[in-house]
């Protein structure tokens, strides 16, 4: 019983470590660092070491879990931290405790001695796959911004191997070697590997700081747009959501989807340079006013050129066929795919939404209008087909309920 009390206390402490580092969930691509939907946490190393030492006692995983979830319950009811969600506190940890139990079960069934590395590796793969699957499922049902993703998207995400998985694999290998050195009493080697793991986590810490600075800059720009013209801001949020849905259903990679989503959020940032009298005008624009508003894609790409990649800057610059952007007449084939997707999402939302100078159109009428543009090769027909096929995933943005749903509730 004393041993189980120690494990319970260990789980309580591990929750403290987890909370300190849970935001260090990142993927790296291009020249940027993004926070992602698959957590990288220092407690993974501790979980692995726990599995190596206690895999023969599956009951110990339950006590570790009870200690882990008792921490937020303690803070909620003793320290009165009202922001703590019981649903998250109790059920989200299952996304890594169930895989931990599975890992221990595989080790218990296969390992003869601690040098059976391949069996340890098999157990780790079972942990990694089940951990990622369960975490994405919980994100799907608990985190509102993931409700547009179906089970097929989750399964396709599970099989992708990226920075997060590579990092956790390195933590597993270091944990395994540390375990061998600890068992064999090679203390100098053990301490060296602990230092190496600490160095990895320090790199992760600074990477997360870089992310926070970058994300803070993006949020500041969007906040500026929201203060200047809230309609344009909300339009950009909807366009970003629709563009992400389209890109996902077209089977693009995660990197491409995130790039398109980011560019869509910023595609109208150039309108902060457009006089508000033009943006809010209810009647028809004059030739001069129209000329001014056609400059916003260029202005937007110039504002963000040092923040985003060159490709994302092009997505923003070419999301309209304005004569100020192109010297010669063009079709959709002359612009990048990301710009085509943003253009389709942009046109759809512009037609579907109510504006000061026009009423909103039904989905049927919007599709009819956009089909005419497809026939003139102003819109990519494949992107247009993906838009139609994705209707159920973004239609909630436009349903006229008593309390109209916003992008944050989808």
N, C-alpha and C positions, 0 to 999 in steps of 0.2 A: 504493500500500500504506500509505503514511503517513496518507492520508486515512481509510482504513478503520480504522487503529489509533486515530485520533482518535474515530471513531464508536463503536468498541468501548469506549473509555474513557468516552465520553459515556453509553453505556448503563449502564456500571458505576455512574456517579455518579447517574443517574436512578433506579436502584434504591434508593439511599440516600434520595433525596427521597421516593420512593414509600413506603418503609417508615415514614418519619416522619409521613406524612399519610394512610396508607391507611384509617384508621378514620374519616376525615371523610366518611362515607357517610350522608347524612341525607335524610329527607323531612320536610316540615313540613305539618301539618294541625291544625286546631283550635287549641289553645293549647299544644301540646306538640311536641317534636322527637324523632324516632325514628331510630335507626340502621336502615339498610335493606339490601336485598339487591343494590343496584346502586351500585357504588363511584363516588364523586366524588373525583378525585385531582388535585393540582396538575400532575402529569406530563402530563395531557391537553393542557395548553397547550404544553408542550415537544414532545409528539408532533405536534401540529398544525404548529408551526413547523418541525420536522424534515421533515414531509411537504411543506411548501411549498418548502423549499430543496432537498430530495433526491429529489423524486418521479421525476426522470428516471433515477435509479439505484436500481432496485428491490433490487439486491444489498445496498445499504447497510442496508436494514431488517433483513436477516439478521444483520449485524455488530452492529447496535444491540441485537437480541435476545440474541445471544451475550454481549455485555457486560453486559446486564441480568441474565441468569441466572447469570453467573459470580460475581456478588457473593455470593448466598447459598451457592453452592458453595465459594467462598473462605472464608466465615465458618464453614461446616460442617467443612471438612477442615483449615483452617489454624488457626482460632481454636477449633475443637472445640465448636461450638454444636450440641449433640445434638438440640435441639428442632426444628431445621429439617427440614421434610419435603421430600424430593427430588421427590415427586409434585407437590406444590404449587409448589415452586421452579421446576420445568422446564415444567410443562404449564399452570398457571394464567395465566402471562404471555401465553400464546398467545391468550387471550381478548381482548387488546388489540393484540398484534403482528400477528395475522392480519387484523383490521380495518384496522390501519395499513398493511399491505401492500396491502389492497384499496383503501384511500383513495389511496395513491400510484399504483396501477394506473389508477384512474379519472382522476386528474389527468394522468397521462402520456398517456392516450388522448384526452383532451378539451381540455385547456387550451392555448390559443395564446399568451397572455401573462398576467401576474399580475393584470390588471384584470378577468379573466373570473370575477367573483364567483359567478355562478350555477353554474358548473361546480365551483367550490370548495365551494359549498353542497351540491351533489349528492354530491360525494365525502364530505363530512362526514356527510350522512344515511346513506350506506352504512356509514360507520364506526360511527355511533351505533347503528344497528339490529343490525349484525353483532356489535358489541361487547357489547351488552346480551344478545343471544341466547346467545352463547358463554359469557358470564359466568354466566348463569342455568343453562345446561347443566352447567357445571363445578360450580356450587353444588349442582345436583341429584345429581350422582354422587360428589362429594367430601365435601360438608358434610352430616353425618348428618341434621340437622333438616329438610332439604329433600327427603328421600326420598319423602315422601307426595305430591309434586307431579308430575303427568304432563306430557307434552309439550304438551297443550292449555293447561294452566295457564301454561306457559312462554311459549307463543305469545301468549296473551292479555296476559301481563305486558309483552311486548316492545312491543306497540302502544300501551300506556298512556304518556301524556306527563305527567310530574309535575315536582316541584321539581328532582330530579336531572338530568333531561334539559334543563330550562330553564337550569340552572346551566352545564352543559357547553356548551350552545348559546351562552351569553354568553361563555364562555371561547374558543370557536371564533371568534366575531365579533371579539373583542378581539385574538386572536392574528393574525387575518387583517389587521386594520387596522395592528397593530404591524409585521407583515411588510411591508406597503406603505411605511410610514414608514421602516423600516430600509433597504429597498432604495433609496428616494428620498433617503436621508440627512437625514430630518427628525428630528434627534436629540432635540430638545426634546419634540416630540409623542410620539416613541417612548418616552422616559423617563416621560412622564406616563401613558401607557397601561400601562406596566409597573407603575407605582405603583398604578394603578386595579386591576389584576389582583391585586396583593399585598393591597390593601384587601379585595377580595372573599374572598381566602383567609383573611385575618384574621377576617372575619365568620364564615367557616366554622369556624375554630378555636374561637371563643367559643361558637358554636352547639353544637359537639361537647362543650365543657365543660359546657354546660347539660344536654345529654343524659346525660353521665356522672353528674352530680349527681342527676338524676331517676332514672336507672336504678339508681344506687346505693341510693336510698331504697326503690325497689321490691324490690330484691334483699335489703335489710336486713329488710323486712317478711316476705318469704318465708323468709329464714333464721330469723327468730324463730318463724314457724309450724312450720318443720322441727324446731327444737329443742324446741318445746312438744309437738307431736304429729306424728311422722313419717308416720303413716298418712294424716292429713288433708292434709299437704303433697304426698305422692305422688298422692293422689286429685285434688288441685287441678291438678297437672301433667298428669295424664291427661285431665281434663275440658277443660283449655285446648287440648290437642292435638286432641281429638275435636271440640270446638266450632269450631276453626279449619278442620278438614276439612269439617265440615258447611257452614259459612259459605262456604267456597271453592266447594263443589259446588252451592250454591244461587245462585252467580253474583253474590255481593255484591261491592262495591268493595273495594279494598285497604284503604282507611281503615276501612271497617266491619269487615272481617276482623280487622285489628289491634286495633281497639277491643274487639271481642268476645273475642279471645284474651287480651288484658290483663285484662279484667274477670273472665274465667273463672279466671285464675291467682289472682286476689285474692278470689274469691267467698266463700271460707270463712275469710278472715282474721279475721273476727269471733269465730271459735271460740277464739281465744287468751283471750277473756273468759269462756269456758265452763269450769267446773271439770273437770280432767282425770278425776276420778272418774266424771263423766257420759260423757265421750267414750270412756272405756275400759271402760265397764260392759258386761258380757257378757249380762246379763238384760234384761228389759223395763223401760223407763223408767217412773217414776211420773209422775203428772199434773204435779207440781211440776217434776220434772226435764225433762219434755217442754216445759213452758212456758219454762224457762230456755234450752233449746237452740233454741227458735224465735226467740229474740232475735238470733241470730248474723247474719242478713242485715242487720238494722238497724245493729248494732254495726259490721259490716264497712263499710257505706256511710258511716258516720260517721268511721271511721278514715281512709278514703281520699278523703273529699270534697274536700280541698284538694290532692290529688295528681292526680286524674283528672278528666275532664270530667263535667259534670252527667249526660250521657247514659250514660256508663260507670258512674257511681254508681247510676243507676236499674237498669242491667243486674244489678248486684250485689244491690241491695236487693230486687228482685222475682224472684229466681231460685227462690223457693219461694212456695207459696200458704199461708203461715202466717197465722193469725188476728191475730198481733201486727203483721203488715205491712199487712193489709187490714181495713177495718172491716166490709165486706160481702162475701158470697160472690162470687167472680169466676171467670172462665174464662181460657183462654190469650189470648183476644182483648183482654183488659184490660191486658196488659203489653207492653212493647216487644219487637220481634223479637229483639234481642240477648239479652234475658232468656229468651225462649222457647228459643233455641238452647242457652244455657247450661243451662237446666232439663232439656232432653232429654239432653244430654251427661252431666249430673249424675246423673240417674235411671239412665241406662244403666250408668254406672260403678259406682254404688252397688249395683245388682242383680248386675252381672257380677263384682264383686270380692268376695273373701272378707273377712268382717268377724268380729270377736270374737263377735258375737251371731248370726251366720248363715253358712252355706256360700256359695260362689260358685255362680252359675247359668250354664248354657250360653247361648250367643247365642240359640238358638231359644226357650228358656224366658223369657229377658229380653224378647224381642220380643213374646211372647204376653202377658206381664204389662203391658208398655207399651201394647199395643194396647187393653187394657181401659181404660187411662187416657185414650187418645185418644178412645174412645167416650164417655167422660164429659166430654170437652172440657177435660181437665186438661193435655193436651199438644197442641201444634200438629201437625196431621196432615201438613202439608207439610214441616215440620222432621223429623218422624218418618220420612217417606219418604226424605228426604235422608240420614238416619242409616243406614237400611237399605241404600241404594244405595252408601254409602261404606264398607261393611263391610270390604272388603279393605285399606283404607288404615289402619284403626286396630286390626284384629284382632290384629296382632303384639303389641300391648300386653298381651294376655291369654293368649298361647300358653304352655303349660306345658312349656317346654324345660328341659334340665338346668340351664342358666344362663338364668333368665328375663330377657327383654329389658326394659330400662327405657325410659322416655320419651326419654332421651338417646341411645339407640341406634336409634331409629326414623328 
